[in-house]
Amino acid sequence: MTEEKSLLAVFTDLDPAADAIEHLRTLGVHDDCMNIISGIPVTEAMLGRPSQWTNVPRLALGGAILGFLAGMFLAFLSPTMYAIQVGGQGFVAGPPSVVVLFELTMLGMLLSTFLGVFLDSYFPSYRPMKYVTEVSDGKIAILIECPDADEKKLTDALKKLGAESVQPAEAQHL
């Protein structure tokens, strides 16, 4: 069984980093084995990477449905449980019920979205992380997990593509 090695390549600009990612794909490095570390927001489309899958929209929809059901209970079922007849009016008033339905639907969606983003980002993380200080200065790093045998080939290719430095990476506590 081959041993895995972590390489950290630092680039000064976004274009050479995008070219390096494309070239790494041609060398047989899968997208799951590459991680981009950047101090600025960089979308997947800017680097030609596939978009990441997230469950946050489903969780938001589920929270909205639960909030709507809670609003239905408060607006329509609770007045019939404790019936107070006042001057021949109906038990359920229309306009206040719409407000209660809307507010609880939005509250359910907001809470489930927050919880989904919180859980999806694995925050807080207490495990050691791979990081390089140059990223804070606006540079872009690519962390590559590769077999030990491919280390020399990938290092040479990344240096030719404009990497400022390519070095083995170690996990450190931040």
VOZA-483911 format. One record per atom (N, C-alpha, C, O): chain; residue number from 1; atom name; x, y, z. Coordinates in steps of 0.001 Angstrom, whole numbers. Each point is the difference from the previous one (the first is absolute). Example, Ala and Ser with C-alpha at 12.3 -4.5 7.8 and 13.67 -1.06 7.14 Angstrom:
<sites>
unit_pos_site_u_v_w
A_1_N_13190_-5690_7800
A_1_CA_-890_1190_0
A_1_C_900_1200_0
A_1_O_1036_-19_665
A_2_N_-1386_1069_-1385
A_2_CA_820_1190_60
A_2_C_-770_1090_730
A_2_O_509_1108_169
</sites>
This chain:
<sites>
unit_pos_site_u_v_w
A_1_N_844_-1182_0
A_1_CA_-844_1182_0
A_1_C_887_1242_0
A_1_O_937_96_792
A_2_N_-1233_859_-1684
A_2_CA_813_1202_-111
A_2_C_-364_981_1098
A_2_O_-1137_52_470
A_3_N_2128_719_-80
A_3_CA_-209_986_1051
A_3_C_-385_1336_-629
A_3_O_543_391_-1033
A_4_N_-1475_296_1663
A_4_CA_-471_1296_-506
A_4_C_913_1119_481
A_4_O_525_-45_1112
A_5_N_-344_1039_-1955
A_5_CA_828_1158_308
A_5_C_-828_1252_-245
A_5_O_-786_40_-947
A_6_N_942_961_1764
A_6_CA_-693_1278_-176
A_6_C_995_1042_-485
A_6_O_1018_255_644
A_7_N_-1330_342_-1792
A_7_CA_833_1074_-547
A_7_C_-775_1303_62
A_7_O_-1212_14_-218
A_8_N_1895_1077_510
A_8_CA_-618_1310_67
A_8_C_706_909_-990
A_8_O_1169_339_186
A_9_N_-1879_58_-1245
A_9_CA_549_880_-1030
A_9_C_-592_1391_191
A_9_O_-1217_144_116
A_10_N_2069_882_-83
A_10_CA_-437_1381_213
A_10_C_155_763_-1302
A_10_O_1055_-31_-634
A_11_N_-2133_725_240
A_11_CA_-15_801_-1223
A_11_C_-281_1453_356
A_11_O_-702_288_969
A_12_N_1260_630_-1765
A_12_CA_-198_1423_276
A_12_C_-1294_534_-595
A_12_O_-514_1020_459
A_13_N_-24_-1698_-1478
A_13_CA_-1184_505_-687
A_13_C_-978_-1142_-266
A_13_O_345_-1176_116
A_14_N_-1558_1545_-472
A_14_CA_-1063_-972_-216
A_14_C_172_-766_-1318
A_14_O_-278_-1198_-57
A_15_N_735_1881_-1004
A_15_CA_119_-658_-1312
A_15_C_992_-1154_-5
A_15_O_-341_-1069_-507
A_16_N_1558_1224_1046
A_16_CA_894_-1167_30
A_16_C_-544_-1135_866
A_16_O_236_-1173_-293
A_17_N_-967_1519_1362
A_17_CA_-587_-1043_842
A_17_C_-1068_-776_-766
A_17_O_-82_-1223_119
A_18_N_-738_1928_-907
A_18_CA_-1023_-676_-809
A_18_C_649_-884_-1061
A_18_O_-463_-1112_-250
A_19_N_1536_1603_-375
A_19_CA_722_-815_-988
A_19_C_614_-1240_658
A_19_O_3_-1085_-582
A_20_N_512_1260_1793
A_20_CA_609_-1125_705
A_20_C_-1044_-1059_343
A_20_O_275_-1196_-92
A_21_N_-1465_1629_485
A_21_CA_-1062_-963_314
A_21_C_-372_-799_-1243
A_21_O_-188_-1215_62
A_22_N_84_1912_-1191
A_22_CA_-329_-689_-1261
A_22_C_1103_-981_-383
A_22_O_-282_-1108_-456
A_23_N_1538_1513_639
A_23_CA_1114_-877_-346
A_23_C_73_-1201_960
A_23_O_330_-1112_-412
A_24_N_-639_1350_1680
A_24_CA_-1_-1112_957
A_24_C_-1040_-1046_-378
A_24_O_211_-1197_196
A_25_N_-1326_1653_-735
A_25_CA_-1024_-956_-462
A_25_C_535_-870_-1137
A_25_O_-253_-1204_-45
A_26_N_996_1828_-873
A_26_CA_559_-773_-1113
A_26_C_1067_-990_486
A_26_O_254_-1014_-649
A_27_N_367_1320_1797
A_27_CA_993_-913_564
A_27_C_-639_-1115_821
A_27_O_699_-883_498
A_28_N_-2020_920_-354
A_28_CA_-696_-1079_681
A_28_C_-376_282_1447
A_28_O_-419_-912_714
A_29_N_560_2168_-262
A_29_CA_-395_338_1364
A_29_C_-1492_330_-21
A_29_O_-440_876_-744
A_30_N_-327_-1581_1563
A_30_CA_-1453_187_38
A_30_C_-348_1267_786
A_30_O_774_435_853
A_31_N_-1944_159_-1144
A_31_CA_-428_1221_691
A_31_C_-144_-199_1505
A_31_O_180_943_770
A_32_N_-502_-2153_-351
A_32_CA_-126_-263_1434
A_32_C_1342_47_716
A_32_O_49_144_1222
A_33_N_1030_-263_-1969
A_33_CA_1339_15_593
A_33_C_617_1395_-5
A_33_O_1138_169_437
A_34_N_-1869_829_-923
A_34_CA_491_1382_-26
A_34_C_-880_869_889
A_34_O_-1224_-133_5
A_35_N_1862_1019_742
A_35_CA_-715_939_843
A_35_C_619_1378_-200
A_35_O_1221_146_60
A_36_N_-2054_864_-297
A_36_CA_472_1353_-225
A_36_C_-79_765_1318
A_36_O_-1037_16_663
A_37_N_2141_612_-298
A_37_CA_39_822_1204
A_37_C_237_1429_-455
A_37_O_1008_300_-641
A_38_N_-1947_583_978
A_38_CA_77_1374_-471
A_38_C_-502_940_1079
A_38_O_-919_-335_747
A_39_N_1522_1510_-667
A_39_CA_-446_1019_937
A_39_C_-1119_848_-564
A_39_O_-616_780_726
A_40_N_344_-925_-2014
A_40_CA_-1072_743_-654
A_40_C_-1042_-997_-498
A_40_O_334_-1156_-260
A_41_N_-1577_1578_123
A_41_CA_-1003_-945_-501
A_41_C_257_-356_-1462
A_41_O_71_876_-862
A_42_N_66_-2157_601
A_42_CA_232_-509_-1352
A_42_C_-1058_-1052_-264
A_42_O_-99_-982_735
A_43_N_-694_1179_-1779
A_43_CA_-1049_-962_-312
A_43_C_583_-1168_-791
A_43_O_1105_74_-537
A_44_N_-1875_-1141_484
A_44_CA_439_-1175_-748
A_44_C_118_310_-1489
A_44_O_892_-511_-677
A_45_N_-1793_1346_171
A_45_CA_6_327_-1430
A_45_C_1266_763_-394
A_45_O_480_-147_-1124
A_46_N_60_949_2022
A_46_CA_1215_756_-310
A_46_C_1194_-919_-214
A_46_O_923_332_-743
A_47_N_-946_-1484_1394
A_47_CA_1115_-936_-103
A_47_C_-308_-1195_-890
A_47_O_833_-895_-150
A_48_N_-2031_875_-444
A_48_CA_-364_-1104_-879
A_48_C_-251_-1295_748
A_48_O_178_-1085_-554
A_49_N_-587_1191_1796
A_49_CA_-267_-1189_811
A_49_C_-1499_-276_30
A_49_O_-796_914_-214
A_50_N_400_-2148_475
A_50_CA_-1438_-289_112
A_50_C_-561_647_1264
A_50_O_685_105_1017
A_51_N_-1939_325_-1100
A_51_CA_-609_645_1162
A_51_C_-234_-1030_1099
A_51_O_-292_-1165_-270
A_52_N_426_1618_1512
A_52_CA_-128_-901_1129
A_52_C_-1465_-227_325
A_52_O_-832_893_-161
A_53_N_531_-2084_616
A_53_CA_-1352_-385_346
A_53_C_-266_370_1449
A_53_O_839_-243_867
A_54_N_-1993_824_-601
A_54_CA_-364_367_1359
A_54_C_-1459_-356_261
A_54_O_-817_-16_-921
A_55_N_502_-262_2156
A_55_CA_-1355_-352_387
A_55_C_-757_1183_588
A_55_O_-1130_-166_458
A_56_N_1719_1346_-457
A_56_CA_-628_1165_625
A_56_C_-1345_351_-645
A_56_O_-933_289_749
A_57_N_758_-290_-2076
A_57_CA_-1331_309_-545
A_57_C_-1077_-980_446
A_57_O_-1132_406_265
A_58_N_1466_-1687_-179
A_58_CA_-981_-980_471
A_58_C_-363_242_1461
A_58_O_-1166_-89_385
A_59_N_2184_396_424
A_59_CA_-275_289_1407
A_59_C_-855_1250_154
A_59_O_-877_51_862
A_60_N_1128_961_-1697
A_60_CA_-808_1220_55
A_60_C_-1447_-289_-380
A_60_O_-924_508_634
A_61_N_727_-1319_-1659
A_61_CA_-1360_-361_-396
A_61_C_-698_-791_1103
A_61_O_-1175_236_283
A_62_N_1880_-1161_333
A_62_CA_-572_-768_1100
A_62_C_-368_885_1180
A_62_O_-1048_-190_618
A_63_N_1909_1162_-300
A_63_CA_-303_931_1081
A_63_C_-1196_878_-316
A_63_O_-806_302_880
A_64_N_688_111_-2148
A_64_CA_-1147_817_-400
A_64_C_-1299_-812_121
A_64_O_-1022_531_434
A_65_N_1060_-1789_-811
A_65_CA_-1196_-843_111
A_65_C_-384_-197_1466
A_65_O_-1178_71_351
A_66_N_2180_-322_512
A_66_CA_-296_-151_1425
A_66_C_-539_1295_603
A_66_O_-913_-26_825
A_67_N_1484_1161_-1241
A_67_CA_-494_1293_476
A_67_C_-1423_260_-465
A_67_O_-819_522_756
A_68_N_523_-884_-2001
A_68_CA_-1362_174_-523
A_68_C_-989_-864_781
A_68_O_-1102_448_319
A_69_N_1494_-1684_-13
A_69_CA_-881_-876_777
A_69_C_-214_527_1416
A_69_O_-1102_-93_541
A_70_N_2148_644_54
A_70_CA_-152_606_1328
A_70_C_-923_1212_-76
A_70_O_-811_221_900
A_71_N_930_569_-1975
A_71_CA_-893_1142_-192
A_71_C_-1438_-435_-201
A_71_O_-923_637_508
A_72_N_729_-1718_-1245
A_72_CA_-1359_-530_-190
A_72_C_-605_-424_1335
A_72_O_-1179_236_263
A_73_N_1993_-859_568
A_73_CA_-494_-417_1305
A_73_C_-420_1215_828
A_73_O_-1088_23_577
A_74_N_1965_990_-525
A_74_CA_-321_1171_811
A_74_C_-1172_805_-566
A_74_O_-827_511_754
A_75_N_760_-400_-2067
A_75_CA_-1026_857_-601
A_75_C_-1361_-684_-103
A_75_O_-1026_667_130
A_76_N_991_-1973_-360
A_76_CA_-1278_-645_-287
A_76_C_-442_-1036_1044
A_76_O_-1198_-131_255
A_77_N_2125_-595_345
A_77_CA_-410_-1043_935
A_77_C_-152_503_1436
A_77_O_-933_-391_702
A_78_N_1847_1255_-269
A_78_CA_-104_455_1391
A_78_C_-1268_820_284
A_78_O_-524_-115_1107
A_79_N_-11_944_-2039
A_79_CA_-1267_674_305
A_79_C_-1178_-963_150
A_79_O_-940_283_743
A_80_N_985_-1406_-1434
A_80_CA_-1111_-949_138
A_80_C_123_-838_1266
A_80_O_-994_-551_474
A_81_N_2201_446_80
A_81_CA_183_-756_1238
A_81_C_-598_749_1198
A_81_O_-553_-610_915
A_82_N_672_1916_-938
A_82_CA_-540_832_1083
A_82_C_-983_988_-616
A_82_O_325_1173_-186
A_83_N_-1493_-1636_-119
A_83_CA_-988_798_-715
A_83_C_-618_1057_918
A_83_O_-569_-310_1047
A_84_N_701_1555_-1472
A_84_CA_-653_1113_697
A_84_C_-830_720_-1051
A_84_O_536_599_-932
A_85_N_-1848_-668_1098
A_85_CA_-911_610_-964
A_85_C_-181_1469_370
A_85_O_-455_324_1097
A_86_N_823_572_-2038
A_86_CA_-103_1438_235
A_86_C_-861_602_-1095
A_86_O_447_117_-1141
A_87_N_-1656_260_1463
A_87_CA_-883_737_-894
A_87_C_-243_-647_-1339
A_87_O_-194_719_-981
A_88_N_194_-2016_881
A_88_CA_-306_-679_-1241
A_88_C_1151_-23_-1006
A_88_O_-208_-411_-1141
A_89_N_1422_841_1527
A_89_CA_1146_-38_-912
A_89_C_544_-1429_-95
A_89_O_-248_-829_875
A_90_N_978_562_-1928
A_90_CA_612_-1312_-167
A_90_C_1163_-180_967
A_90_O_527_965_554
A_91_N_-148_-2206_-368
A_91_CA_1104_-287_911
A_91_C_1345_423_-577
A_91_O_894_386_752
A_92_N_-733_-451_-2075
A_92_CA_1275_309_-648
A_92_C_-157_1273_-814
A_92_O_-866_95_-870
A_93_N_1721_888_1167
A_93_CA_3_1248_-767
A_93_C_1000_-137_-1145
A_93_O_1090_-539_191
A_94_N_-1451_1020_-1370
A_94_CA_824_-187_-1197
A_94_C_1321_753_-6
A_94_O_1051_-640_-49
A_95_N_-1053_1987_98
A_95_CA_1262_738_-112
A_95_C_1029_-332_1084
A_95_O_1173_-170_-333
A_96_N_-1551_68_1614
A_96_CA_1021_-380_983
A_96_C_552_-1411_-242
A_96_O_1161_-270_307
A_97_N_-1973_-613_-845
A_97_CA_476_-1355_-279
A_97_C_1071_-1_-1081
A_97_O_957_-771_73
A_98_N_-1111_1633_-1079
A_98_CA_1000_98_-1067
A_98_C_1331_480_572
A_98_O_1058_-501_-381
A_99_N_-1107_1461_1285
A_99_CA_1228_518_615
A_99_C_699_-1085_812
A_99_O_1217_-160_-93
A_100_N_-1986_-589_892
A_100_CA_579_-1075_808
A_100_C_601_-1079_-894
A_100_O_1094_-488_283
A_101_N_-1783_104_-1356
A_101_CA_531_-1004_-937
A_101_C_1307_463_-632
A_101_O_974_-750_-64
A_102_N_-968_2000_-403
A_102_CA_1213_517_-649
A_102_C_1170_53_977
A_102_O_1098_-455_-323
A_103_N_-1321_1000_1504
A_103_CA_1090_176_956
A_103_C_576_-1329_463
A_103_O_1220_-133_102
A_104_N_-2051_-839_177
A_104_CA_518_-1292_450
A_104_C_652_-790_-1129
A_104_O_937_-763_236
A_105_N_-1426_942_-1455
A_105_CA_667_-628_-1145
A_105_C_1407_560_-162
A_105_O_955_-758_-168
A_106_N_-823_2077_218
A_106_CA_1316_622_-143
A_106_C_914_-328_1179
A_106_O_1201_-193_-187
A_107_N_-1750_129_1391
A_107_CA_802_-349_1167
A_107_C_537_-1428_-112
A_107_O_1167_-247_303
A_108_N_-2000_-684_-731
A_108_CA_456_-1375_-187
A_108_C_1078_-96_-1057
A_108_O_979_-726_171
A_109_N_-1152_1461_-1274
A_109_CA_999_-25_-1064
A_109_C_1310_626_469
A_109_O_1071_-527_-299
A_110_N_-1133_1621_1015
A_110_CA_1208_678_473
A_110_C_774_-880_978
A_110_O_1219_-132_-114
A_111_N_-1912_-462_1064
A_111_CA_688_-837_984
A_111_C_614_-1247_-635
A_111_O_1125_-372_334
A_112_N_-1844_-269_-1238
A_112_CA_555_-1203_-630
A_112_C_1141_337_-953
A_112_O_934_-789_-139
A_113_N_-992_1942_-519
A_113_CA_1106_410_-871
A_113_C_1252_271_823
A_113_O_1094_-430_-364
A_114_N_-1256_1141_1467
A_114_CA_1146_270_865
A_114_C_609_-1299_505
A_114_O_1217_-176_-37
A_115_N_-2055_-726_504
A_115_CA_483_-1279_498
A_115_C_675_-806_-1118
A_115_O_1032_-631_229
A_116_N_-1613_650_-1435
A_116_CA_592_-724_-1122
A_116_C_1363_534_-400
A_116_O_916_-781_-254
A_117_N_-764_2097_192
A_117_CA_1302_590_-340
A_117_C_1008_-305_1098
A_117_O_1156_-314_-280
A_118_N_-1592_405_1516
A_118_CA_875_-272_1143
A_118_C_515_-1433_-45
A_118_O_1193_-237_192
A_119_N_-2085_-722_-447
A_119_CA_409_-1400_-41
A_119_C_746_-352_-1278
A_119_O_890_-849_26
A_120_N_-1232_1482_-1143
A_120_CA_631_-295_-1284
A_120_C_1449_486_-52
A_120_O_812_-560_-736
A_121_N_-484_1586_1503
A_121_CA_1361_538_-15
A_121_C_892_-652_1041
A_121_O_1155_395_161
A_122_N_-1676_-1388_547
A_122_CA_755_-703_1037
A_122_C_626_978_988
A_122_O_1170_-133_361
A_123_N_-1939_1097_63
A_123_CA_499_1016_918
A_123_C_-494_-310_1391
A_123_O_-1174_-348_120
A_124_N_1918_433_903
A_124_CA_1442_240_55
A_124_C_766_-1287_-273
A_124_O_-502_-1100_235
A_125_N_1706_1252_-726
A_125_CA_844_-1141_-294
A_125_C_1154_-12_1000
A_125_O_738_978_121
A_126_N_-593_-2066_574
A_126_CA_1067_-119_994
A_126_C_1144_-869_-493
A_126_O_948_-262_740
A_127_N_-1032_-181_-1970
A_127_CA_1064_-834_-533
A_127_C_1075_881_-623
A_127_O_-277_1144_-360
A_128_N_1500_-1655_226
A_128_CA_1060_804_-626
A_128_C_-347_341_-1442
A_128_O_-564_-829_-716
A_129_N_893_2029_288
A_129_CA_-301_476_-1343
A_129_C_1302_297_-740
A_129_O_1017_327_612
A_130_N_-1065_-445_-1935
A_130_CA_1148_343_-834
A_130_C_-169_1445_-450
A_130_O_-1050_377_-519
A_131_N_2083_423_719
A_131_CA_-87_1427_-296
A_131_C_1393_536_-261
A_131_O_986_-534_509
A_132_N_-909_1585_-1299
A_132_CA_1261_675_-250
A_132_C_-226_1496_207
A_132_O_-1037_530_-399
A_133_N_1988_145_1011
A_133_CA_-198_1403_385
A_133_C_-78_937_-1200
A_133_O_-576_1082_116
A_134_N_1134_-1458_-1260
A_134_CA_-50_868_-1174
A_134_C_-1421_202_-517
A_134_O_-267_965_-716
A_135_N_-636_-1858_1070
A_135_CA_-1386_122_-436
A_135_C_-624_1273_569
A_135_O_-843_623_-646
A_136_N_1253_-239_1842
A_136_CA_-520_1227_605
A_136_C_444_1244_-758
A_136_O_-607_1060_154
A_137_N_1647_-1166_-962
A_137_CA_508_1129_-783
A_137_C_-598_69_-1394
A_137_O_466_785_-826
A_138_N_-1500_-1597_538
A_138_CA_-677_58_-1278
A_138_C_426_-1047_-995
A_138_O_-462_13_-1141
A_139_N_1325_-916_1537
A_139_CA_423_-1063_-911
A_139_C_-976_-1168_77
A_139_O_-812_-84_921
A_140_N_899_-800_-1882
A_140_CA_-906_-1146_-93
A_140_C_833_-1270_105
A_140_O_1028_-141_-662
A_141_N_-1489_-785_1506
A_141_CA_712_-1258_187
A_141_C_-885_-1153_-468
A_141_O_-1222_31_144
A_142_N_1868_-1039_-703
A_142_CA_-690_-1227_-394
A_142_C_609_-1128_815
A_142_O_1204_-247_-66
A_143_N_-2037_-429_828
A_143_CA_426_-1144_787
A_143_C_-341_-1251_-796
A_143_O_-1159_-233_-342
A_144_N_2168_-563_54
A_144_CA_-175_-1182_-841
A_144_C_337_-1240_810
A_144_O_1071_-83_600
A_145_N_-1981_-877_-581
A_145_CA_253_-1309_603
A_145_C_376_-939_-1141
A_145_O_-809_-254_-893
A_146_N_2027_-257_923
A_146_CA_461_-839_-1106
A_146_C_787_-1191_546
A_146_O_469_32_1138
A_147_N_-325_-1080_-1947
A_147_CA_853_-1116_401
A_147_C_1455_462_99
A_147_O_415_933_-687
A_148_N_331_-1585_1533
A_148_CA_1394_378_226
A_148_C_822_-89_-1286
A_148_O_953_758_-177
A_149_N_-1310_-1665_-710
A_149_CA_751_-183_-1243
A_149_C_-180_1166_-971
A_149_O_886_262_-814
A_150_N_-2020_444_884
A_150_CA_-275_1111_-924
A_150_C_495_1348_494
A_150_O_-193_1007_-682
A_151_N_821_-959_1837
A_151_CA_382_1282_596
A_151_C_947_793_-902
A_151_O_-226_1190_-223
A_152_N_1256_-1808_-289
A_152_CA_993_700_-832
A_152_C_-641_513_-1289
A_152_O_244_1138_-403
A_153_N_-1054_-1961_-238
A_153_CA_-653_385_-1253
A_153_C_-920_1201_212
A_153_O_9_936_-800
A_154_N_-805_-958_1875
A_154_CA_-914_1107_267
A_154_C_744_1263_415
A_154_O_-391_1104_-380
A_155_N_1450_-1255_1150
A_155_CA_787_1165_418
A_155_C_610_706_-1207
A_155_O_-60_1226_-101
A_156_N_644_-1994_-810
A_156_CA_595_595_-1205
A_156_C_-1056_686_-862
A_156_O_232_1094_-515
A_157_N_-1383_-1727_358
A_157_CA_-1063_579_-823
A_157_C_-524_1302_613
A_157_O_-236_970_-720
A_158_N_57_-943_2023
A_158_CA_-509_1210_655
A_158_C_1010_1135_-62
A_158_O_-385_1157_-166
A_159_N_1654_-1462_295
A_159_CA_1028_1054_-109
A_159_C_19_589_-1412
A_159_O_158_1210_-160
A_160_N_-320_-2065_-880
A_160_CA_-29_489_-1377
A_160_C_-1219_878_-253
A_160_O_52_910_-827
A_161_N_-1153_-1176_1536
A_161_CA_-1231_763_-199
A_161_C_-33_1291_813
A_161_O_-1011_703_-17
A_162_N_2080_-374_724
A_162_CA_74_1287_688
A_162_C_-211_-33_1492
A_162_O_-295_1031_605
A_163_N_437_-2189_1
A_163_CA_-143_-67_1454
A_163_C_1184_689_651
A_163_O_1152_-228_-369
A_164_N_-1452_1068_1337
A_164_CA_1046_704_732
A_164_C_805_-982_856
A_164_O_1225_88_83
A_165_N_-1932_-1017_544
A_165_CA_659_-1049_773
A_165_C_-885_-1236_8
A_165_O_-1228_87_-15
A_166_N_1886_-1241_40
A_166_CA_-690_-1282_138
A_166_C_741_-753_1085
A_166_O_1188_-297_-128
A_167_N_-1909_-10_1203
A_167_CA_657_-655_1130
A_167_C_-956_-1003_645
A_167_O_-1217_116_-151
A_168_N_1754_-1087_859
A_168_CA_-875_-919_732
A_168_C_-755_765_1085
A_168_O_538_917_621
A_169_N_-1775_-1307_-409
A_169_CA_-834_692_990
A_169_C_-221_-908_1193
A_169_O_-152_-1214_-138
A_170_N_137_1828_1316
A_170_CA_-293_-733_1217
A_170_C_-1167_668_700
A_170_O_-134_1224_-28
A_171_N_-699_-2017_647
A_171_CA_-1134_541_746
A_171_C_514_610_1306
A_171_O_813_-599_703
A_172_N_-1300_1792_-398
A_172_CA_405_692_1214
A_172_C_-1233_529_701
A_172_O_-1015_288_-634
A_173_N_1113_-164_1942
A_173_CA_-1081_649_738
A_173_C_146_1498_-186
A_173_O_1081_557_194
A_174_N_-2172_91_-570
A_174_CA_48_1437_-251
A_174_C_-120_775_1287
A_174_O_21_1231_-17
</sites>
